[in-house]
Amino acid sequence: MDNTDCRFTIALIYDFDGTLAPGNMQEYDFIPAVGKSNKEFWSEANSLAEQQDADMVLTYMARMIQAARSKGLSLRREAFQDSGRRVTLFAGVREWFSRINAYAAARNIRILHYINSSGLKEIIEGTCIAHEFRKIYACSFLYDIDGIAYWPAVAVNYTNKTQFIFKINKGVESVFDAKLVNRYIPEDERPVPFRHMIYVGDGTTDIPCMRLVKNYGGHSIAVYNPDQKNGQKELASLIHDNRVNHVCPADYTAGSEMDRLVKTIIDKMDVDDRLEKMKVIK
């Protein structure tokens, strides 16, 4: 749907690991390829962060480069993207986007989907759903003249994730840009007001974003792996602490709780928009 044809735009913003796919994306292909167990790799990265009082996102990226070099593995963008092709998604994720887009389009509402993740952008780019996203905000590497990753370009941790919410709000897609995102724009003139945002995440790294979206009038959904027995119980405190609006399983199939919830939120935003426009004195 063209922007000129829609009444307004909704931003559906997702974390990736544990939200759209079980586990961490590095665990499907990269970590086995460097000869480590998942526990070994993350323990080494987190221990390095603790020893040097560093950011855990930066240390996991450093360990990826070090481990790949030690095993003679490719550090090209294409190699990371190839790892993404092995990532398994939660039930219904592949069909989710077209179904939700169509539901909103029937109401003359446009949906834009975004990723906001501490995972690796290059791996996400290799997944079968990469084309569904307007923008993938995630960690990424700098590449030398030969196309080899050598240094972090973007590191996304639990607090600086919030900057991308403001970029979406103001229609600033560039990670580099720091001027336009800080320019004052009245809320109603912004491309995606906070009240038209839905944030979907699975855990503690998403709490600042989920709280931000919720507090500014949008909707935050905490999801859990349907195969984990205590998933719902572990996230229940987020509702009790007023950090999220909803908790449900990460099942994106037609008719699932997630499907019904997001469609109901779209309906609410639809009605709220109509009521707001009826207030205008002609």
HUDAHU-V222498 format. One record per backbone hydrogen bond with DSSP energy under -0.5 kcal/mol. NH is the residue of the N-H (numbers start at 1). CO is the residue of the C=O. If there is no record, write none. Layout:
# HUDAHU-V222498
NH,CO
NH,CO
This chain:
# HUDAHU-V222498
5,2
6,2
6,3
7,108
8,108
10,110
11,196
12,10
12,112
13,11
13,198
14,114
15,200
18,21
18,23
19,16
20,16
21,16
27,24
28,25
29,25
31,26
33,29
34,30
34,31
35,32
36,31
41,37
42,38
43,39
44,40
45,41
46,42
47,43
48,44
49,45
50,46
51,47
52,48
53,49
53,50
54,49
59,55
60,56
61,57
62,58
63,59
64,60
65,61
66,62
67,63
68,64
69,65
70,66
71,67
72,69
73,68
77,147
79,76
80,76
81,77
82,78
83,79
84,80
85,81
85,82
86,83
87,84
90,20
93,90
96,92
97,93
99,95
100,96
101,97
102,98
103,99
104,100
105,101
106,102
107,104
108,105
109,104
110,8
112,10
114,12
115,135
116,14
117,137
121,119
121,139
124,120
125,121
126,122
126,123
127,124
130,127
132,129
133,130
134,113
135,113
137,115
137,135
138,136
139,119
140,154
142,151
144,148
147,144
149,75
150,142
151,142
153,140
154,140
157,155
161,157
162,159
163,160
164,161
165,161
165,162
166,162
167,163
168,164
169,165
170,166
171,167
171,168
172,167
173,171
182,179
183,180
189,186
190,187
192,169
196,193
197,194
198,11
199,219
200,13
201,199
201,221
206,203
207,204
210,206
211,207
212,208
213,209
214,210
215,211
216,212
217,214
218,213
219,197
221,199
222,246
223,201
223,221
224,248
228,225
229,227
231,228
234,230
235,231
236,232
236,233
238,235
239,235
239,236
240,236
241,237
242,239
243,238
244,238
245,220
246,220
248,222
250,224
251,249
252,91
252,250
256,253
258,251
260,256
261,257
262,258
263,259
264,260
265,261
266,262
267,263
268,264
269,265
270,266
271,267
272,268
273,269
274,270
275,271
276,272
277,273
278,274
279,275
279,276
280,277
282,280
